[in-house]
Amino acid sequence: MIITLTHTDTSEIANALLKARSRLGSASGLVLTLVVAAEQRSYAKVYAAAQTAAREHPCRLVLVVKTSGKTDRLDADIHLAEDVPGEVIVLRLSGEVREHADSVVLPMLLPDSPVVMWWPTNPPESPGDDVLGQLADRRITDSANSADPIKALEVRAMHHSAGDTDLTWTRLTLWRALLTAALDQYPMRVLSATVVGPRNNAPADLMAAWLESRLKVRVTRKPSSGPGITSVVLETPGGDIVIAREDGKTASYAIPGQPRRTVALKRRDINELLTEELRRLDADDVYAAALATLLTREGRSMPKPEPVRKRREAGAIAAARVAKTGARAGSRKAARVAEALGRQDPPMHAHPHTHAAETA
């Protein structure tokens, strides 16, 4: 089922969703809200990745698309039933409404459940300070989509706050698991380490930072032609532990005193990375330590963290939303923006009878 609403507001979207769910007779069972800042050019790819993740993590998927239209308006598509897992709300913001995405998204969030914000491309410099990022418990970026991935990762490190993560880190999961297993099987003191990968490969730099932060040894970074990280070598008194991958699919796994083995170590696509990232919704202290070491290796230091900002109250957002436009109170422009944004209702509930206070 697809419901299309044009020149709508948040109240109308909420009512349409509740009526559709009532007609279908479906229970919620949704575990989180995934908000995605989608761009027109990458919309199809982003939508497919989010859909794949939603099959493992039933969620309300809210895609926020800022159009190039100059008219102040809000359009929406609601997808329900068999064609999608969970619920999908596509919000298209035009004109001044683009500047108030938080006011539009806030009523769409499921109550009493985690909120994850994902920027597939062009993330804000400081995700935790972004108007949409402040609504989320977990914020996901992807430095690999930047023109300079390593510089982008350093920016993430400089502005890191609890709950931030980057898919560069997720790309290292299988490597980190293999290296941890190797040291479990061969628990010798590591003297030094070497990470080999293309010069402008952010995962390789982050891998080196992670090893240095955990092992407290010197880690050398060497270039290769790729694809991706091609090898990691841990030097021990009894010989080298070597994991080498040259084809981006399988790797050789060598531990002193044991025969060399071949293991699967493929380069994963965005669908798999996002699905994995949604399995963890708490702050990742190991990732934060790796980012701090990444900056140290570049001769920089991570600034002191600011106090964690709490979610802004719906009333405060509603009071400020028209003022942000610079429109005179009572002017025609202010009226258009207010009409497009709609009444600032409480977040839509997971089910009409979930909680007595959660009425539409």
Phi, psi and omega per residue, in radians:
M1 nan 2.290 3.090
I2 -2.194 2.178 3.106
I3 -1.953 2.158 -3.134
T4 -1.881 2.233 3.127
L5 -2.153 2.240 3.119
T6 -2.041 2.602 -3.097
H7 0.824 0.890 -3.014
T8 -1.833 -3.020 3.044
D9 -2.489 3.034 -3.041
T10 -1.137 -0.578 3.124
S11 -1.138 -0.755 -3.136
E12 -1.145 -0.673 3.102
I13 -1.101 -0.788 -3.141
A14 -1.049 -0.807 -3.122
N15 -1.142 -0.704 -3.140
A16 -1.111 -0.700 3.138
L17 -1.158 -0.757 -3.129
L18 -1.146 -0.716 3.125
K19 -1.141 -0.729 -3.141
A20 -1.121 -0.734 3.137
R21 -1.152 -0.637 3.117
S22 -1.145 -0.704 3.125
R23 -1.145 -0.665 -3.115
L24 -1.349 -0.354 -3.128
G25 1.198 0.534 -3.080
S26 -1.691 2.414 3.011
A27 -1.417 2.866 -3.059
S28 -1.348 -1.329 -3.117
G29 1.169 0.302 -3.108
L30 -1.527 2.422 -3.006
V31 -1.822 -0.253 -3.127
L32 -2.851 2.955 2.984
T33 -1.950 2.197 3.082
L34 -1.889 1.976 3.119
V35 -1.771 2.264 -3.074
V36 -2.159 2.199 3.026
A37 -1.485 1.641 -3.029
A38 -1.694 2.515 3.046
E39 -1.875 2.651 -3.074
Q40 -1.008 -0.725 -3.042
R41 -1.207 -0.485 -3.106
S42 -2.003 0.279 -3.022
Y43 -1.029 -0.834 -3.062
A44 -1.063 -0.781 -3.126
K45 -1.153 -0.747 -3.129
V46 -1.151 -0.742 -3.141
Y47 -1.080 -0.732 3.134
A48 -1.115 -0.733 3.129
A49 -1.128 -0.749 3.141
A50 -1.150 -0.659 3.103
Q51 -1.116 -0.737 3.109
T52 -1.065 -0.781 3.127
A53 -1.122 -0.631 -3.106
A54 -1.177 -0.418 3.118
R55 -1.202 -0.505 3.079
E56 -1.623 -0.525 -3.113
H57 -2.161 1.537 -3.109
P58 -0.931 2.165 -3.014
C59 -2.621 2.908 2.921
R60 -1.611 2.047 -3.111
L61 -1.710 2.105 3.138
V62 -2.025 1.923 3.122
L63 -1.726 2.144 -3.111
V64 -1.828 1.972 -3.100
V65 -2.020 2.038 3.087
K66 -1.608 1.996 -3.097
T67 -1.527 3.035 3.124
S68 -1.598 0.048 -3.125
G69 -1.112 2.543 -3.111
K70 -1.672 -0.270 3.126
T71 -1.339 2.353 3.129
D72 -1.259 1.867 -3.103
R73 -2.777 2.780 3.082
L74 -2.259 2.138 3.061
D75 -2.012 2.693 -3.104
A76 -2.598 2.594 2.968
D77 -2.147 2.321 3.093
I78 -1.996 2.163 3.137
H79 -1.934 2.217 3.124
L80 -2.432 2.934 3.015
A81 1.395 -2.625 -2.860
E82 -1.196 -0.405 -3.060
D83 -1.317 -0.276 -3.133
V84 -2.429 2.594 2.988
P85 -1.414 2.321 -3.133
G86 1.283 -2.447 -3.130
E87 -2.255 2.479 3.124
V88 -2.198 2.215 3.059
I89 -2.136 2.062 3.109
V90 -1.791 2.068 -3.122
L91 -1.886 2.187 3.099
R92 -1.964 2.010 -3.051
L93 -1.828 2.294 3.141
S94 -2.254 2.743 3.096
G95 1.080 -2.480 -3.105
E96 -1.140 -0.376 -3.135
V97 -1.073 -0.473 3.114
R98 -0.993 -0.549 -3.087
E99 -1.396 -0.037 -3.078
H100 -2.255 0.744 -3.123
A101 -1.032 -0.603 -3.136
D102 -1.118 -0.660 3.126
S103 -1.157 -0.564 3.131
V104 -1.357 -0.686 -3.049
V105 -1.337 -0.629 -3.023
L106 -0.896 -0.811 3.138
P107 -1.205 -0.204 -3.118
M108 -1.512 -0.152 -3.052
L109 -1.342 2.422 3.041
L110 -1.188 2.422 3.128
P111 -1.330 2.628 3.018
D112 0.953 0.655 3.096
S113 -2.584 2.725 -3.090
P114 -1.109 2.655 3.059
V115 -2.114 2.232 3.124
V116 -2.032 2.293 3.105
M117 -1.937 2.283 -3.117
W118 -2.217 2.187 3.008
W119 -1.884 1.744 3.131
P120 -1.108 -0.627 3.124
T121 -2.453 2.794 3.046
N122 0.824 1.020 3.108
P123 -1.265 2.796 3.051
P124 -1.187 2.769 -3.129
E125 -1.055 -0.713 3.126
S126 -2.155 1.614 -3.083
P127 -0.950 -0.637 -3.112
G128 -1.193 -0.362 3.133
D129 -1.717 -0.099 -3.136
D130 -1.221 2.630 -3.085
V131 -1.098 -0.605 3.067
L132 -1.427 -0.624 3.119
G133 -1.078 -0.547 3.136
Q134 -1.217 -0.317 3.095
L135 -1.439 -0.204 -2.950
A136 -1.836 2.626 2.997
D137 -1.491 -0.492 -3.087
R138 -2.363 2.370 -3.092
R139 -2.213 2.168 -3.035
I140 -2.006 2.255 3.048
T141 -2.176 3.078 3.122
D142 -2.552 1.697 -3.113
S143 -1.119 -0.367 -3.102
A144 -1.101 -0.409 -3.127
N145 -1.525 0.076 3.111
S146 -1.558 2.762 3.108
A147 -1.103 -0.613 3.094
D148 -2.188 1.572 -3.042
P149 -1.028 -0.669 -3.097
I150 -1.205 -0.746 3.096
K151 -1.098 -0.706 3.116
A152 -1.085 -0.690 3.122
L153 -1.163 -0.645 3.087
E154 -1.138 -0.637 3.062
V155 -1.108 -0.733 3.088
R156 -1.030 -0.691 -3.128
A157 -1.176 -0.727 -3.117
M158 -1.130 -0.518 -3.074
H159 -1.999 0.413 -3.081
H160 -1.182 2.425 3.000
S161 -2.399 2.769 -3.096
A162 -0.966 2.282 -3.102
G163 1.794 -0.234 3.097
D164 -1.395 2.544 2.979
T165 -2.661 2.873 -3.138
D166 -2.346 2.498 -3.107
L167 -1.179 -0.209 2.973
T168 -1.028 -0.710 3.109
W169 -1.184 -0.697 -3.141
T170 -1.124 -0.584 3.123
R171 -1.120 -0.287 -3.113
L172 -1.631 -0.052 -3.021
T173 -0.968 -0.872 -3.094
L174 -1.158 -0.684 3.081
W175 -1.070 -0.825 -3.096
R176 -1.122 -0.631 3.115
A177 -1.138 -0.748 3.129
L178 -1.127 -0.762 -3.126
L179 -1.150 -0.676 3.098
T180 -1.132 -0.739 3.105
A181 -1.103 -0.678 3.140
A182 -1.079 -0.747 -3.131
L183 -1.283 -0.426 3.029
D184 -1.218 -0.665 -3.138
Q185 -1.363 -0.493 -3.093
Y186 -2.311 1.330 -3.012
P187 -1.352 1.137 3.092
M188 -1.810 2.753 3.103
R189 -1.190 2.294 3.119
V190 -1.532 2.246 -3.107
L191 -1.578 -0.657 3.139
S192 -2.858 3.009 -3.130
A193 -2.530 2.727 3.107
T194 -2.376 2.311 3.078
V195 -2.051 2.229 -3.083
V196 -2.040 2.236 3.131
G197 -3.023 2.971 3.131
P198 -0.943 2.674 -3.053
R199 -1.021 -0.763 -3.051
N200 -1.761 0.686 -3.109
N201 -1.777 1.876 -3.089
A202 -1.109 -0.722 3.102
P203 -1.016 -0.659 3.139
A204 -1.129 -0.744 3.116
D205 -1.144 -0.684 3.137
L206 -1.232 -0.595 3.055
M207 -1.064 -0.795 3.124
A208 -1.071 -0.720 3.132
A209 -1.150 -0.701 3.128
W210 -1.110 -0.815 3.137
L211 -1.056 -0.736 -3.132
E212 -1.157 -0.675 -3.109
S213 -1.227 -0.544 -3.091
R214 -1.589 -0.684 -3.042
L215 -1.626 -0.297 -3.121
K216 1.009 0.742 3.100
V217 -2.267 2.948 3.106
R218 -1.284 2.283 3.138
V219 -2.091 2.130 -3.128
T220 -1.663 2.404 3.113
R221 -1.906 2.074 -3.116
K222 -2.066 2.580 -3.106
P223 -1.483 2.709 3.019
S224 -2.627 3.089 -3.138
S225 -1.556 -0.024 3.097
G226 1.424 -2.808 0.065
P227 -1.372 2.430 -3.136
G228 1.093 -2.778 3.072
I229 -1.142 2.271 -3.122
T230 -1.802 -0.425 3.062
S231 -2.889 2.704 3.005
V232 -2.336 2.255 -3.120
V233 -2.131 2.225 3.045
L234 -1.927 2.073 -3.135
E235 -1.515 2.193 3.106
T236 -2.207 2.876 3.126
P237 -1.041 -0.470 -3.100
G238 -1.665 0.043 -3.109
G239 2.300 3.066 -3.064
D240 -1.589 2.451 2.910
I241 -1.646 2.133 -3.024
V242 -2.230 2.221 2.951
I243 -2.086 2.025 -3.064
A244 -2.170 2.295 3.118
R245 -2.355 2.062 -3.083
E246 -1.937 -0.320 -3.084
D247 -1.873 0.014 -3.134
G248 1.316 0.133 -3.087
K249 -2.205 -0.864 -3.125
T250 -2.207 2.750 -3.116
A251 -2.343 2.649 2.999
S252 -1.612 2.489 -2.970
Y253 -2.244 1.921 -3.035
A254 -2.155 2.263 3.088
I255 -2.209 2.415 3.140
P256 -0.926 2.307 3.090
G257 1.458 0.040 3.130
Q258 -2.258 2.659 -3.141
P259 -1.178 2.634 3.110
R260 -1.202 2.387 -3.132
R261 -2.128 2.795 3.065
T262 -1.927 2.280 -3.111
V263 -2.250 2.685 3.082
A264 -1.295 2.277 3.129
L265 -2.654 1.120 -3.053
K266 -1.395 2.771 3.020
R267 -1.448 2.098 -2.991
R268 -1.561 2.644 3.140
D269 -1.511 3.075 -3.050
I270 -1.103 -0.550 3.139
N271 -1.057 -0.829 -3.121
E272 -1.198 -0.662 -3.115
L273 -1.140 -0.791 -3.140
L274 -1.152 -0.714 3.126
T275 -1.042 -0.739 3.110
E276 -1.141 -0.740 -3.052
E277 -1.112 -0.525 -3.133
L278 -1.309 -0.136 3.096
R279 -1.320 -0.313 -3.135
R280 -2.137 2.129 -3.069
L281 -2.080 0.135 3.085
D282 -1.804 2.976 3.133
A283 -1.147 2.504 -3.096
D284 -1.881 1.722 -3.099
D285 -1.204 -0.541 3.135
V286 -1.180 -0.714 3.072
Y287 -1.098 -0.742 3.129
A288 -1.079 -0.701 3.115
A289 -1.152 -0.664 3.106
A290 -1.132 -0.693 3.102
L291 -1.114 -0.719 3.121
A292 -1.082 -0.710 3.112
T293 -1.199 -0.624 3.085
L294 -0.997 -0.772 3.114
L295 -1.181 -0.680 3.127
T296 -1.074 -0.690 3.121
R297 -1.138 -0.414 3.106
E298 -1.658 0.129 3.118
G299 1.370 0.382 -3.138
R300 -2.152 2.981 3.130
S301 -2.307 2.651 3.138
M302 -1.366 2.276 3.124
P303 -1.134 2.772 3.121
K304 -1.126 2.349 -3.109
P305 -1.169 2.471 3.053
E306 -1.435 2.789 3.089
P307 -0.988 2.458 -3.128
V308 -1.138 2.225 3.129
R309 -1.389 2.375 3.076
K310 -1.459 2.804 3.076
R311 -1.035 2.423 3.099
R312 -1.320 2.514 -3.126
E313 -1.216 2.569 -3.118
A314 -1.017 -0.675 -3.122
G315 -1.108 -0.679 3.138
A316 -1.139 -0.691 3.121
I317 -1.134 -0.764 -3.115
A318 -1.079 -0.688 -3.109
A319 -1.192 -0.528 -3.058
A320 -1.646 -0.239 -2.932
R321 -1.093 -0.768 -3.138
V322 -1.354 -0.601 -3.142
A323 -1.052 -0.574 -3.128
K324 -1.096 -0.469 -3.088
T325 -1.285 -0.300 -3.066
G326 1.433 0.115 -3.117
A327 -1.351 2.491 3.078
R328 -1.172 2.372 3.119
A329 -0.965 2.274 3.128
G330 1.465 -0.020 -3.131
S331 -1.341 2.881 3.139
R332 -1.111 -0.655 3.130
K333 -1.104 -0.771 3.127
A334 -1.091 -0.660 3.130
A335 -1.129 -0.702 3.135
R336 -1.115 -0.776 -3.135
V337 -1.135 -0.779 -3.131
A338 -1.090 -0.669 3.135
E339 -1.158 -0.701 -3.130
A340 -1.182 -0.670 -3.125
L341 -1.310 -0.566 3.127
G342 1.389 3.051 3.135
R343 -1.157 2.440 -3.092
Q344 -1.447 1.457 -3.131
D345 -1.367 2.857 2.981
P346 -1.087 2.775 3.116
P347 -0.939 2.474 -3.141
M348 -1.130 2.464 -3.068
H349 -1.516 2.838 -3.118
A350 -1.245 -0.502 -3.130
H351 -2.755 2.524 -3.067
P352 -0.966 -0.446 -3.061
H353 -1.953 0.300 -3.099
T354 -1.159 -0.725 -3.055
H355 -2.648 2.466 -3.058
A356 -1.089 -0.533 -3.094
A357 -1.470 -0.131 -3.048
E358 -1.682 1.103 3.095
T359 -1.710 2.578 -3.046
A360 -1.187 nan nan
